[in-house]
Amino acid sequence: MRRYFLVFPFLFRFSFILLIILTLHFATGKFAFASGNNSQPGLVNGHSNEDIKRGQRFFMGLLPFDRKGESCVSCHNLKPADTLNWNPSAIAIAEKYIEKDFAEFQAAVMQPSGKKMEASHQNFEIPEEDLKLVKVYLDNLAMTGLPAEKPSINNILLFIFLGLLITWALAELIFFRKIKHKIIPTIIFVAAFGFQVKMIVTEATKLGRSQGYAPDQPIKFSHKVHAGDNKIDCLYCHHTAEQSKSAGIPAMNLCMNCHVLIREGTNSGKFEIAKIVNAVEHKTPIEWMRLHNLPDHVFFSHAVHVGSAKLDCQKCHGPVEEMDIMKQQNDLSMGWCINCHRETQVDFANNPYFESYAQMHEDFKSGKRAKPTAEEMGANDCMKCHY
């Protein structure tokens, strides 16, 4: 029995040290804290890491110390935001001007064209040598990309801590037996174990679901501006939704129906629309980020829901006409779909798709039944979606 009392304190000390090491590792991305040699050459030819870091400080507004006015980063964000920032991001500027010389970059900053840029850069001043360092920093940013976001370790640490509590409670109940009232470690064990189970179930349920997912897109396209303010019908862009499984991604030539004339946006200026024009002129596709992605074992057809059932897009996608940043409104889980089929009444009186339901039409006309739901039409049959 004595050896158990010797082993468990060692295990607790080891677990505690391991917990600290993991915390430092995930928080810093490395075990050792060492600063690099700033005099070493950077990725940008002819410039050192010190030049890149100084350029970063100018971009961030940390230099010069007597700076007046806004810094670059106050408009051109480095990290994704929950709300749409109409100004081009730092990485977008970096990727656009990496192949261009300093003179062209300087002209874009100091003598901007377009109402949006002129208003934003009014009274903006920066010495030429400092602006050159900003260009060096942006060139390096275009080559290295944005630093990867560190993973959140709050849940991991909480899970490990609960595991330690469970281990202690079991050791106390079986081996130590130092606490007079056994109900205390019992309650701790039940509470910690129950919370761990809840965490596992919650995270497992989230697998394959992306409710609230709103990725940064290569072009800052606002459904609010197009579908809301300008009242463009969804089917004008997603013209295959009534006949196809997929709603389709609009071709760039479709965008040019309007943007052959409209080259400057009220909110975004010329920068974002120029990406469309450049893609069309160079015949390069825009790599949009897919938002709604069902598992491979699920079949979903826009033709059935939009073309046959005549459902509004908002039924699944939410108030798209109010979204600057498009996001996944619903979790699109099996339960969500089934409940929708149970609650949604089918308007089949003048819909030729449902002409074959003769008995149901007669019962509806005679008043024997109300409008049938999608479930009653067979929408919840397993083989409708899984085959």
SETORMAR-51119 format. One record per residue (C-alpha): residue in three letters; x, y, z. Coordinates in Angstrom, 2 decimals. Layout:
<recs>
<r->ALA | c1->X | c2->Y | c3->Z>
...
</recs>
This chain:
<recs>
<r->MET | c1->0.00 | c2->0.00 | c3->0.00>
<r->ARG | c1->2.88 | c2->2.34 | c3->0.84>
<r->ARG | c1->4.16 | c2->2.29 | c3->-2.75>
<r->TYR | c1->0.83 | c2->3.80 | c3->-3.94>
<r->PHE | c1->1.39 | c2->6.79 | c3->-1.66>
<r->LEU | c1->4.83 | c2->7.24 | c3->-3.24>
<r->VAL | c1->3.69 | c2->6.87 | c3->-6.85>
<r->PHE | c1->0.67 | c2->9.19 | c3->-6.89>
<r->PRO | c1->2.43 | c2->12.37 | c3->-5.64>
<r->PHE | c1->5.04 | c2->11.79 | c3->-8.35>
<r->LEU | c1->2.32 | c2->11.40 | c3->-10.98>
<r->PHE | c1->0.61 | c2->14.61 | c3->-9.87>
<r->ARG | c1->3.89 | c2->16.56 | c3->-9.99>
<r->PHE | c1->4.68 | c2->15.14 | c3->-13.43>
<r->SER | c1->1.17 | c2->15.97 | c3->-14.72>
<r->PHE | c1->1.41 | c2->19.52 | c3->-13.37>
<r->ILE | c1->4.81 | c2->20.11 | c3->-15.03>
<r->LEU | c1->3.51 | c2->18.61 | c3->-18.29>
<r->LEU | c1->0.49 | c2->20.92 | c3->-18.14>
<r->ILE | c1->2.75 | c2->23.98 | c3->-17.80>
<r->ILE | c1->4.95 | c2->22.84 | c3->-20.71>
<r->LEU | c1->1.92 | c2->22.27 | c3->-22.96>
<r->THR | c1->0.54 | c2->25.68 | c3->-22.04>
<r->LEU | c1->3.81 | c2->27.41 | c3->-22.95>
<r->HIS | c1->4.15 | c2->25.36 | c3->-26.13>
<r->PHE | c1->0.70 | c2->26.18 | c3->-27.52>
<r->ALA | c1->0.81 | c2->29.79 | c3->-26.34>
<r->THR | c1->4.15 | c2->30.56 | c3->-27.98>
<r->GLY | c1->4.36 | c2->27.93 | c3->-30.72>
<r->LYS | c1->7.77 | c2->26.77 | c3->-29.45>
<r->PHE | c1->9.48 | c2->25.44 | c3->-26.35>
<r->ALA | c1->12.50 | c2->27.71 | c3->-26.36>
<r->PHE | c1->12.33 | c2->31.48 | c3->-26.26>
<r->ALA | c1->14.99 | c2->32.83 | c3->-28.57>
<r->SER | c1->15.14 | c2->35.95 | c3->-30.68>
<r->GLY | c1->16.45 | c2->35.74 | c3->-34.23>
<r->ASN | c1->19.43 | c2->37.65 | c3->-35.54>
<r->ASN | c1->18.00 | c2->40.82 | c3->-37.06>
<r->SER | c1->21.07 | c2->41.34 | c3->-39.22>
<r->GLN | c1->20.47 | c2->38.14 | c3->-41.22>
<r->PRO | c1->19.20 | c2->38.64 | c3->-44.78>
<r->GLY | c1->15.42 | c2->38.61 | c3->-45.16>
<r->LEU | c1->13.38 | c2->37.09 | c3->-47.96>
<r->VAL | c1->13.31 | c2->40.41 | c3->-49.86>
<r->ASN | c1->16.50 | c2->40.78 | c3->-51.88>
<r->GLY | c1->18.93 | c2->43.37 | c3->-50.55>
<r->HIS | c1->17.10 | c2->43.90 | c3->-47.25>
<r->SER | c1->17.73 | c2->42.54 | c3->-43.78>
<r->ASN | c1->15.26 | c2->41.30 | c3->-41.22>
<r->GLU | c1->15.78 | c2->44.61 | c3->-39.45>
<r->ASP | c1->14.45 | c2->46.43 | c3->-42.53>
<r->ILE | c1->11.41 | c2->44.15 | c3->-42.62>
<r->LYS | c1->10.70 | c2->44.70 | c3->-38.94>
<r->ARG | c1->11.08 | c2->48.46 | c3->-39.23>
<r->GLY | c1->8.69 | c2->48.41 | c3->-42.18>
<r->GLN | c1->6.25 | c2->46.44 | c3->-40.06>
<r->ARG | c1->6.51 | c2->49.01 | c3->-37.27>
<r->PHE | c1->5.74 | c2->51.83 | c3->-39.71>
<r->PHE | c1->2.77 | c2->49.85 | c3->-41.04>
<r->MET | c1->1.50 | c2->49.19 | c3->-37.50>
<r->GLY | c1->1.90 | c2->52.85 | c3->-36.51>
<r->LEU | c1->4.62 | c2->52.17 | c3->-33.91>
<r->LEU | c1->7.01 | c2->54.43 | c3->-35.81>
<r->PRO | c1->7.66 | c2->57.29 | c3->-35.95>
<r->PHE | c1->7.07 | c2->58.13 | c3->-32.30>
<r->ASP | c1->5.67 | c2->61.56 | c3->-33.17>
<r->ARG | c1->3.27 | c2->60.13 | c3->-35.77>
<r->LYS | c1->0.09 | c2->62.11 | c3->-36.39>
<r->GLY | c1->-3.00 | c2->60.65 | c3->-37.98>
<r->GLU | c1->-4.05 | c2->57.09 | c3->-38.67>
<r->SER | c1->-1.65 | c2->54.20 | c3->-39.21>
<r->CYS | c1->-1.83 | c2->51.81 | c3->-42.16>
<r->VAL | c1->-3.17 | c2->48.94 | c3->-40.07>
<r->SER | c1->-6.08 | c2->51.03 | c3->-38.80>
<r->CYS | c1->-7.65 | c2->50.63 | c3->-42.27>
<r->HIS | c1->-5.84 | c2->47.64 | c3->-43.79>
<r->ASN | c1->-6.36 | c2->44.82 | c3->-41.30>
<r->LEU | c1->-3.95 | c2->41.93 | c3->-40.80>
<r->LYS | c1->-6.46 | c2->39.57 | c3->-39.21>
<r->PRO | c1->-9.98 | c2->38.54 | c3->-40.29>
<r->ALA | c1->-12.81 | c2->40.48 | c3->-38.63>
<r->ASP | c1->-16.43 | c2->39.62 | c3->-37.81>
<r->THR | c1->-17.65 | c2->42.67 | c3->-39.74>
<r->LEU | c1->-16.72 | c2->43.52 | c3->-43.30>
<r->ASN | c1->-13.82 | c2->45.95 | c3->-43.61>
<r->TRP | c1->-14.27 | c2->47.48 | c3->-47.05>
<r->ASN | c1->-10.66 | c2->48.58 | c3->-47.21>
<r->PRO | c1->-8.26 | c2->46.06 | c3->-48.80>
<r->SER | c1->-6.45 | c2->43.88 | c3->-46.30>
<r->ALA | c1->-2.69 | c2->44.06 | c3->-45.84>
<r->ILE | c1->-2.16 | c2->40.67 | c3->-47.51>
<r->ALA | c1->-4.30 | c2->41.72 | c3->-50.51>
<r->ILE | c1->-2.20 | c2->44.88 | c3->-51.00>
<r->ALA | c1->1.00 | c2->42.88 | c3->-50.57>
<r->GLU | c1->0.00 | c2->40.30 | c3->-53.20>
<r->LYS | c1->-1.03 | c2->43.00 | c3->-55.67>
<r->TYR | c1->2.15 | c2->45.07 | c3->-55.46>
<r->ILE | c1->4.84 | c2->42.42 | c3->-54.95>
<r->GLU | c1->5.54 | c2->42.34 | c3->-58.69>
<r->LYS | c1->5.36 | c2->46.13 | c3->-59.04>
<r->ASP | c1->8.19 | c2->48.58 | c3->-58.42>
<r->PHE | c1->8.31 | c2->51.14 | c3->-55.63>
<r->ALA | c1->7.35 | c2->54.05 | c3->-57.90>
<r->GLU | c1->3.99 | c2->52.45 | c3->-58.73>
<r->PHE | c1->3.38 | c2->51.58 | c3->-55.08>
<r->GLN | c1->4.27 | c2->55.12 | c3->-54.01>
<r->ALA | c1->1.91 | c2->56.61 | c3->-56.60>
<r->ALA | c1->-0.96 | c2->54.43 | c3->-55.35>
<r->VAL | c1->-0.36 | c2->55.58 | c3->-51.76>
<r->MET | c1->0.55 | c2->59.23 | c3->-52.23>
<r->GLN | c1->-1.45 | c2->60.10 | c3->-55.39>
<r->PRO | c1->-4.42 | c2->57.73 | c3->-55.20>
<r->SER | c1->-7.13 | c2->57.62 | c3->-57.85>
<r->GLY | c1->-10.81 | c2->57.22 | c3->-57.11>
<r->LYS | c1->-13.08 | c2->58.99 | c3->-54.65>
<r->LYS | c1->-12.73 | c2->56.36 | c3->-51.92>
<r->MET | c1->-8.92 | c2->56.33 | c3->-51.97>
<r->GLU | c1->-8.62 | c2->60.10 | c3->-52.23>
<r->ALA | c1->-10.85 | c2->60.58 | c3->-49.20>
<r->SER | c1->-9.03 | c2->57.89 | c3->-47.17>
<r->HIS | c1->-5.51 | c2->59.14 | c3->-47.98>
<r->GLN | c1->-6.23 | c2->62.83 | c3->-47.64>
<r->ASN | c1->-3.44 | c2->64.56 | c3->-45.69>
<r->PHE | c1->-1.57 | c2->61.24 | c3->-45.35>
<r->GLU | c1->2.16 | c2->61.86 | c3->-45.09>
<r->ILE | c1->5.13 | c2->59.50 | c3->-44.82>
<r->PRO | c1->8.78 | c2->60.05 | c3->-45.82>
<r->GLU | c1->9.90 | c2->58.19 | c3->-48.93>
<r->GLU | c1->12.53 | c2->56.15 | c3->-47.09>
<r->ASP | c1->9.96 | c2->54.99 | c3->-44.55>
<r->LEU | c1->7.47 | c2->54.11 | c3->-47.29>
<r->LYS | c1->10.18 | c2->52.01 | c3->-48.96>
<r->LEU | c1->10.49 | c2->49.98 | c3->-45.77>
<r->VAL | c1->6.70 | c2->49.52 | c3->-45.70>
<r->LYS | c1->6.95 | c2->48.14 | c3->-49.25>
<r->VAL | c1->9.73 | c2->45.78 | c3->-48.10>
<r->TYR | c1->7.52 | c2->44.55 | c3->-45.25>
<r->LEU | c1->4.55 | c2->44.01 | c3->-47.58>
<r->ASP | c1->6.72 | c2->42.16 | c3->-50.13>
<r->ASN | c1->7.92 | c2->39.88 | c3->-47.35>
<r->LEU | c1->4.33 | c2->39.41 | c3->-46.18>
<r->ALA | c1->3.28 | c2->38.37 | c3->-49.69>
<r->MET | c1->6.05 | c2->35.74 | c3->-49.79>
<r->THR | c1->5.62 | c2->34.33 | c3->-46.29>
<r->GLY | c1->1.87 | c2->34.81 | c3->-45.84>
<r->LEU | c1->0.11 | c2->35.74 | c3->-42.64>
<r->PRO | c1->1.33 | c2->33.90 | c3->-39.54>
<r->ALA | c1->-0.82 | c2->30.90 | c3->-38.66>
<r->GLU | c1->-3.24 | c2->31.54 | c3->-35.85>
<r->LYS | c1->-2.35 | c2->29.73 | c3->-32.66>
<r->PRO | c1->-4.87 | c2->27.08 | c3->-31.68>
<r->SER | c1->-7.14 | c2->27.76 | c3->-28.74>
<r->ILE | c1->-6.06 | c2->25.56 | c3->-25.84>
<r->ASN | c1->-8.69 | c2->26.57 | c3->-23.28>
<r->ASN | c1->-10.75 | c2->23.41 | c3->-23.78>
<r->ILE | c1->-7.65 | c2->21.20 | c3->-23.87>
<r->LEU | c1->-6.38 | c2->22.61 | c3->-20.58>
<r->LEU | c1->-9.84 | c2->22.32 | c3->-19.01>
<r->PHE | c1->-10.11 | c2->18.69 | c3->-20.17>
<r->ILE | c1->-6.67 | c2->17.86 | c3->-18.70>
<r->PHE | c1->-7.55 | c2->19.64 | c3->-15.45>
<r->LEU | c1->-10.79 | c2->17.67 | c3->-15.16>
<r->GLY | c1->-8.81 | c2->14.48 | c3->-15.81>
<r->LEU | c1->-6.48 | c2->15.36 | c3->-12.94>
<r->LEU | c1->-9.48 | c2->15.97 | c3->-10.68>
<r->ILE | c1->-10.96 | c2->12.58 | c3->-11.65>
<r->THR | c1->-7.60 | c2->10.88 | c3->-10.98>
<r->TRP | c1->-7.31 | c2->12.56 | c3->-7.59>
<r->ALA | c1->-10.90 | c2->11.70 | c3->-6.63>
<r->LEU | c1->-10.42 | c2->8.03 | c3->-7.55>
<r->ALA | c1->-7.07 | c2->7.89 | c3->-5.73>
<r->GLU | c1->-8.69 | c2->9.44 | c3->-2.66>
<r->LEU | c1->-11.60 | c2->7.01 | c3->-2.69>
<r->ILE | c1->-9.49 | c2->3.89 | c3->-3.32>
<r->PHE | c1->-6.03 | c2->4.51 | c3->-1.85>
<r->PHE | c1->-5.52 | c2->7.72 | c3->0.16>
<r->ARG | c1->-8.76 | c2->7.84 | c3->2.19>
<r->LYS | c1->-7.65 | c2->10.96 | c3->4.05>
<r->ILE | c1->-10.89 | c2->12.92 | c3->3.70>
<r->LYS | c1->-13.41 | c2->12.00 | c3->6.36>
<r->HIS | c1->-16.53 | c2->12.68 | c3->4.28>
<r->LYS | c1->-16.44 | c2->10.40 | c3->1.22>
<r->ILE | c1->-19.21 | c2->12.40 | c3->-0.40>
<r->ILE | c1->-16.72 | c2->15.19 | c3->-1.27>
<r->PRO | c1->-14.43 | c2->13.22 | c3->-3.64>
<r->THR | c1->-17.52 | c2->11.41 | c3->-4.94>
<r->ILE | c1->-19.18 | c2->14.69 | c3->-5.92>
<r->ILE | c1->-15.94 | c2->15.95 | c3->-7.47>
<r->PHE | c1->-15.58 | c2->12.73 | c3->-9.47>
<r->VAL | c1->-19.17 | c2->12.76 | c3->-10.72>
<r->ALA | c1->-19.08 | c2->16.47 | c3->-11.60>
<r->ALA | c1->-15.70 | c2->16.32 | c3->-13.38>
<r->PHE | c1->-16.54 | c2->13.11 | c3->-15.23>
<r->GLY | c1->-19.96 | c2->14.42 | c3->-16.24>
<r->PHE | c1->-18.47 | c2->17.66 | c3->-17.57>
<r->GLN | c1->-15.84 | c2->15.72 | c3->-19.52>
<r->VAL | c1->-18.58 | c2->13.60 | c3->-21.10>
<r->LYS | c1->-20.51 | c2->16.77 | c3->-21.97>
<r->MET | c1->-17.41 | c2->18.26 | c3->-23.64>
<r->ILE | c1->-16.85 | c2->15.08 | c3->-25.68>
<r->VAL | c1->-20.50 | c2->14.91 | c3->-26.80>
<r->THR | c1->-20.57 | c2->18.62 | c3->-27.70>
<r->GLU | c1->-17.38 | c2->18.48 | c3->-29.76>
<r->ALA | c1->-18.41 | c2->15.20 | c3->-31.43>
<r->THR | c1->-21.76 | c2->16.74 | c3->-32.40>
<r->LYS | c1->-19.98 | c2->19.66 | c3->-34.05>
<r->LEU | c1->-18.09 | c2->17.33 | c3->-36.41>
<r->GLY | c1->-19.35 | c2->17.96 | c3->-39.93>
<r->ARG | c1->-21.39 | c2->21.01 | c3->-38.88>
<r->SER | c1->-20.33 | c2->24.57 | c3->-39.58>
<r->GLN | c1->-23.09 | c2->26.86 | c3->-38.33>
<r->GLY | c1->-21.84 | c2->30.44 | c3->-38.30>
<r->TYR | c1->-18.95 | c2->29.64 | c3->-40.67>
<r->ALA | c1->-18.03 | c2->32.84 | c3->-42.52>
<r->PRO | c1->-14.66 | c2->32.53 | c3->-44.30>
<r->ASP | c1->-12.78 | c2->35.40 | c3->-45.87>
<r->GLN | c1->-13.41 | c2->35.37 | c3->-49.61>
<r->PRO | c1->-10.86 | c2->36.40 | c3->-52.27>
<r->ILE | c1->-13.18 | c2->39.27 | c3->-53.24>
<r->LYS | c1->-15.18 | c2->41.28 | c3->-50.72>
<r->PHE | c1->-18.55 | c2->40.51 | c3->-52.25>
<r->SER | c1->-21.54 | c2->41.80 | c3->-50.27>
<r->HIS | c1->-24.91 | c2->40.10 | c3->-50.71>
<r->LYS | c1->-26.37 | c2->43.06 | c3->-48.79>
<r->VAL | c1->-25.23 | c2->45.48 | c3->-51.49>
<r->HIS | c1->-26.23 | c2->43.29 | c3->-54.44>
<r->ALA | c1->-29.36 | c2->41.43 | c3->-53.23>
<r->GLY | c1->-30.46 | c2->43.95 | c3->-50.60>
<r->ASP | c1->-29.64 | c2->47.48 | c3->-51.72>
<r->ASN | c1->-29.67 | c2->46.87 | c3->-55.48>
<r->LYS | c1->-32.50 | c2->44.27 | c3->-55.41>
<r->ILE | c1->-30.73 | c2->41.82 | c3->-57.74>
<r->ASP | c1->-32.69 | c2->38.55 | c3->-57.82>
<r->CYS | c1->-30.83 | c2->35.52 | c3->-56.46>
<r->LEU | c1->-31.52 | c2->33.57 | c3->-59.66>
<r->TYR | c1->-29.82 | c2->36.20 | c3->-61.81>
<r->CYS | c1->-26.45 | c2->35.09 | c3->-60.43>
<r->HIS | c1->-27.31 | c2->31.56 | c3->-59.27>
<r->HIS | c1->-29.23 | c2->30.78 | c3->-62.43>
<r->THR | c1->-28.88 | c2->26.97 | c3->-62.21>
<r->ALA | c1->-30.67 | c2->26.68 | c3->-58.84>
<r->GLU | c1->-34.04 | c2->25.78 | c3->-60.39>
<r->GLN | c1->-32.73 | c2->23.06 | c3->-62.69>
<r->SER | c1->-29.56 | c2->21.70 | c3->-61.06>
<r->LYS | c1->-28.34 | c2->19.96 | c3->-57.93>
<r->SER | c1->-26.08 | c2->22.95 | c3->-57.27>
<r->ALA | c1->-26.98 | c2->26.62 | c3->-57.31>
<r->GLY | c1->-23.73 | c2->27.26 | c3->-59.12>
<r->ILE | c1->-21.01 | c2->29.88 | c3->-58.82>
<r->PRO | c1->-21.57 | c2->32.86 | c3->-61.15>
<r->ALA | c1->-19.04 | c2->33.20 | c3->-63.95>
<r->MET | c1->-16.89 | c2->36.32 | c3->-63.95>
<r->ASN | c1->-18.41 | c2->37.30 | c3->-67.30>
<r->LEU | c1->-21.78 | c2->37.51 | c3->-65.56>
<r->CYS | c1->-20.30 | c2->40.00 | c3->-63.10>
<r->MET | c1->-19.00 | c2->42.02 | c3->-66.04>
<r->ASN | c1->-22.56 | c2->42.54 | c3->-67.29>
<r->CYS | c1->-22.68 | c2->45.31 | c3->-64.70>
<r->HIS | c1->-19.03 | c2->45.96 | c3->-63.93>
<r->VAL | c1->-18.06 | c2->46.63 | c3->-67.51>
<r->LEU | c1->-19.37 | c2->50.09 | c3->-66.62>
<r->ILE | c1->-19.28 | c2->50.14 | c3->-62.81>
<r->ARG | c1->-15.58 | c2->50.20 | c3->-61.92>
<r->GLU | c1->-15.72 | c2->51.88 | c3->-58.50>
<r->GLY | c1->-17.82 | c2->50.77 | c3->-55.55>
<r->THR | c1->-19.34 | c2->53.19 | c3->-53.06>
<r->ASN | c1->-17.82 | c2->51.28 | c3->-50.15>
<r->SER | c1->-14.84 | c2->49.41 | c3->-51.59>
<r->GLY | c1->-13.54 | c2->51.88 | c3->-54.16>
<r->LYS | c1->-11.74 | c2->50.38 | c3->-57.17>
<r->PHE | c1->-9.65 | c2->47.72 | c3->-55.44>
<r->GLU | c1->-12.16 | c2->44.84 | c3->-55.21>
<r->ILE | c1->-13.83 | c2->45.39 | c3->-58.60>
<r->ALA | c1->-10.36 | c2->45.51 | c3->-60.17>
<r->LYS | c1->-9.89 | c2->41.88 | c3->-59.06>
<r->ILE | c1->-12.87 | c2->40.85 | c3->-61.19>
<r->VAL | c1->-11.63 | c2->42.82 | c3->-64.20>
<r->ASN | c1->-8.15 | c2->41.34 | c3->-63.80>
<r->ALA | c1->-9.56 | c2->37.79 | c3->-63.57>
<r->VAL | c1->-11.55 | c2->38.27 | c3->-66.78>
<r->GLU | c1->-8.73 | c2->39.89 | c3->-68.71>
<r->HIS | c1->-6.17 | c2->37.24 | c3->-67.68>
<r->LYS | c1->-8.70 | c2->34.36 | c3->-67.78>
<r->THR | c1->-7.85 | c2->33.25 | c3->-64.25>
<r->PRO | c1->-10.63 | c2->31.80 | c3->-62.06>
<r->ILE | c1->-11.51 | c2->33.32 | c3->-58.71>
<r->GLU | c1->-10.90 | c2->30.75 | c3->-55.98>
<r->TRP | c1->-14.04 | c2->31.24 | c3->-53.88>
<r->MET | c1->-14.24 | c2->29.54 | c3->-50.49>
<r->ARG | c1->-17.10 | c2->27.04 | c3->-50.30>
<r->LEU | c1->-19.49 | c2->27.91 | c3->-47.49>
<r->HIS | c1->-22.22 | c2->25.24 | c3->-47.36>
<r->ASN | c1->-20.73 | c2->21.77 | c3->-47.57>
<r->LEU | c1->-22.85 | c2->18.71 | c3->-46.74>
<r->PRO | c1->-21.30 | c2->15.30 | c3->-45.98>
<r->ASP | c1->-20.64 | c2->13.00 | c3->-48.95>
<r->HIS | c1->-23.37 | c2->10.57 | c3->-47.87>
<r->VAL | c1->-26.08 | c2->13.25 | c3->-48.15>
<r->PHE | c1->-27.86 | c2->14.11 | c3->-51.40>
<r->PHE | c1->-29.36 | c2->17.57 | c3->-51.69>
<r->SER | c1->-30.84 | c2->19.10 | c3->-54.83>
<r->HIS | c1->-31.55 | c2->22.78 | c3->-55.35>
<r->ALA | c1->-33.78 | c2->21.80 | c3->-58.27>
<r->VAL | c1->-36.17 | c2->19.95 | c3->-55.92>
<r->HIS | c1->-36.28 | c2->22.68 | c3->-53.27>
<r->VAL | c1->-36.12 | c2->25.82 | c3->-55.44>
<r->GLY | c1->-37.47 | c2->24.62 | c3->-58.76>
<r->SER | c1->-40.17 | c2->22.16 | c3->-57.66>
<r->ALA | c1->-41.06 | c2->23.16 | c3->-54.09>
<r->LYS | c1->-40.68 | c2->26.90 | c3->-54.87>
<r->LEU | c1->-38.91 | c2->27.61 | c3->-51.59>
<r->ASP | c1->-37.25 | c2->30.97 | c3->-50.98>
<r->CYS | c1->-33.47 | c2->30.93 | c3->-50.66>
<r->GLN | c1->-33.81 | c2->32.46 | c3->-47.18>
<r->LYS | c1->-35.48 | c2->29.28 | c3->-45.91>
<r->CYS | c1->-32.09 | c2->27.57 | c3->-45.70>
<r->HIS | c1->-29.59 | c2->30.40 | c3->-46.14>
<r->GLY | c1->-31.15 | c2->32.97 | c3->-43.83>
<r->PRO | c1->-31.53 | c2->36.72 | c3->-44.56>
<r->VAL | c1->-28.87 | c2->36.79 | c3->-47.27>
<r->GLU | c1->-29.98 | c2->40.25 | c3->-48.38>
<r->GLU | c1->-28.80 | c2->41.59 | c3->-45.00>
<r->MET | c1->-25.34 | c2->39.95 | c3->-45.00>
<r->ASP | c1->-22.19 | c2->41.82 | c3->-45.93>
<r->ILE | c1->-20.20 | c2->38.73 | c3->-44.97>
<r->MET | c1->-21.97 | c2->35.57 | c3->-46.10>
<r->LYS | c1->-22.23 | c2->32.96 | c3->-43.36>
<r->GLN | c1->-23.86 | c2->29.58 | c3->-42.81>
<r->GLN | c1->-27.07 | c2->30.53 | c3->-41.03>
<r->ASN | c1->-28.26 | c2->27.06 | c3->-39.94>
<r->ASP | c1->-26.40 | c2->23.94 | c3->-38.88>
<r->LEU | c1->-27.92 | c2->21.94 | c3->-41.78>
<r->SER | c1->-27.97 | c2->18.83 | c3->-39.59>
<r->MET | c1->-30.24 | c2->15.87 | c3->-40.24>
<r->GLY | c1->-32.53 | c2->16.93 | c3->-37.41>
<r->TRP | c1->-32.83 | c2->20.44 | c3->-38.84>
<r->CYS | c1->-33.83 | c2->19.09 | c3->-42.26>
<r->ILE | c1->-36.33 | c2->16.61 | c3->-40.81>
<r->ASN | c1->-38.03 | c2->19.28 | c3->-38.69>
<r->CYS | c1->-38.23 | c2->21.57 | c3->-41.72>
<r->HIS | c1->-39.93 | c2->18.80 | c3->-43.71>
<r->ARG | c1->-42.40 | c2->18.26 | c3->-40.86>
<r->GLU | c1->-43.30 | c2->21.94 | c3->-40.55>
<r->THR | c1->-43.23 | c2->23.15 | c3->-44.16>
<r->GLN | c1->-46.54 | c2->22.97 | c3->-46.03>
<r->VAL | c1->-46.30 | c2->22.18 | c3->-49.71>
<r->ASP | c1->-48.08 | c2->24.59 | c3->-52.07>
<r->PHE | c1->-49.03 | c2->21.96 | c3->-54.62>
<r->ALA | c1->-52.42 | c2->23.19 | c3->-55.90>
<r->ASN | c1->-51.07 | c2->24.79 | c3->-59.09>
<r->ASN | c1->-47.69 | c2->23.08 | c3->-59.17>
<r->PRO | c1->-47.36 | c2->20.61 | c3->-62.07>
<r->TYR | c1->-44.60 | c2->18.75 | c3->-60.21>
<r->PHE | c1->-47.23 | c2->17.28 | c3->-57.86>
<r->GLU | c1->-49.90 | c2->16.41 | c3->-60.46>
<r->SER | c1->-49.41 | c2->12.66 | c3->-59.88>
<r->TYR | c1->-50.76 | c2->12.94 | c3->-56.30>
<r->ALA | c1->-54.36 | c2->12.58 | c3->-57.52>
<r->GLN | c1->-55.98 | c2->11.35 | c3->-54.28>
<r->MET | c1->-54.27 | c2->14.05 | c3->-52.27>
<r->HIS | c1->-55.51 | c2->16.70 | c3->-54.72>
<r->GLU | c1->-59.09 | c2->15.42 | c3->-54.38>
<r->ASP | c1->-58.93 | c2->15.41 | c3->-50.58>
<r->PHE | c1->-57.51 | c2->18.94 | c3->-50.62>
<r->LYS | c1->-60.21 | c2->20.28 | c3->-52.98>
<r->SER | c1->-63.02 | c2->18.63 | c3->-50.97>
<r->GLY | c1->-61.71 | c2->20.10 | c3->-47.72>
<r->LYS | c1->-60.91 | c2->16.71 | c3->-46.15>
<r->ARG | c1->-57.33 | c2->17.79 | c3->-45.54>
<r->ALA | c1->-55.24 | c2->20.91 | c3->-45.36>
<r->LYS | c1->-52.10 | c2->21.48 | c3->-47.37>
<r->PRO | c1->-49.80 | c2->18.49 | c3->-46.87>
<r->THR | c1->-46.40 | c2->18.90 | c3->-45.35>
<r->ALA | c1->-43.19 | c2->17.87 | c3->-47.08>
<r->GLU | c1->-43.01 | c2->14.90 | c3->-44.74>
<r->GLU | c1->-46.39 | c2->13.66 | c3->-45.94>
<r->MET | c1->-45.14 | c2->13.93 | c3->-49.52>
<r->GLY | c1->-42.32 | c2->11.53 | c3->-48.64>
<r->ALA | c1->-39.51 | c2->14.03 | c3->-48.00>
<r->ASN | c1->-38.40 | c2->12.18 | c3->-44.84>
<r->ASP | c1->-38.01 | c2->8.81 | c3->-46.54>
<r->CYS | c1->-34.42 | c2->7.68 | c3->-45.93>
<r->MET | c1->-33.75 | c2->7.00 | c3->-49.60>
<r->LYS | c1->-34.61 | c2->10.55 | c3->-50.59>
<r->CYS | c1->-31.30 | c2->11.80 | c3->-49.20>
<r->HIS | c1->-29.27 | c2->8.63 | c3->-48.52>
<r->TYR | c1->-28.91 | c2->6.08 | c3->-51.28>
</recs>
